[in-house]
Amino acid sequence: MAIVKTNFLSAELNQFAISTVRGQLADWGLNAQIMEVRIDDEEAGSIYAGDPVKLVSSPKGVITVKAAAKGDAVYGFMIWDTKRTKATAGQYIRVLRDGGVMQMITDEAITAGTAVYIDETDGGVSATGTGLGDPIGLAVEDSAANADGSLIRIEVVKQPLA
């Protein structure tokens, strides 16, 4: 099997059994940098909660993003909310840039404290640097290997400018 990121976007909002989902921001009292951005009109696909985005130029006067691909500098990650698990061209989303803990998915065994990378093939995180480029943050908990994927908390760390 392989990771299917859309399998990790449905939440149980029962107050006695709240479930976690991909792209969910953990409220740990951290000083997270969150930005509201607009998805570029040229974006052909959907951006899902937890997906990385990159900056693009726009005459609209707002910060504009597209889905990040291999080799792109990651600006941030779409934050999950109860109203929207995916977004398309022209919509506004919130992205986590730095200093927050976000639920992501992996199919690997990862130890807390390990630097992780985005795997562009399935949207998961990996302990190996074969993904989108620079590491995106640190695992703050251990994860067991699971071919179908499992959630893991990642502290997102803003990529250096140079």
JOFENPE-V682755 format. One line per field, one symbol per residue. ss: DSSP state (H for helix, E for strand, L for the rest). phi: phi as a letter, one per 40 degrees, with the letter a starting at -180 (. if undefined). burial: # if it has 24 or more other C-alpha atoms within 12 Angstrom, else .. A space follows every 10 residues. Layout:
# JOFENPE-V682755
ss=???
phi=???
burial=???
This chain:
# JOFENPE-V682755
ss=LLLLHHHHLL LLLLLLLLLL LLLLEELLLL LLEEEEEEEL LLLLLLEELL LEEEEELLLL LLLEEEELLL LLLLLEEELL ELLELEELLL LEEEEEEELL EEEEEELLLE LLLLEEEELL LLLLEELLLL LLLLLLEEEL LLELLLLLLE EEEEEELLLL LL
phi=.acbcccbbc bcccccacbb bcgccccbgc cccbbcbbcd ccccbbbbdg ccbbcbcacc gbcbbbccbd gccccibccc accababbdg ccbbbccagb bbcbbabbcb cdgccbbccc cbgcbbcbcc cchccbibcb acbccadcga cacbccbdcc ca
burial=..#.##.### .........# ######.... .####.#### .....##### ######.... ..#######. ..######## #..#####.# ########## ########## ...####### .######... ########## ..#.....## ########.. ..
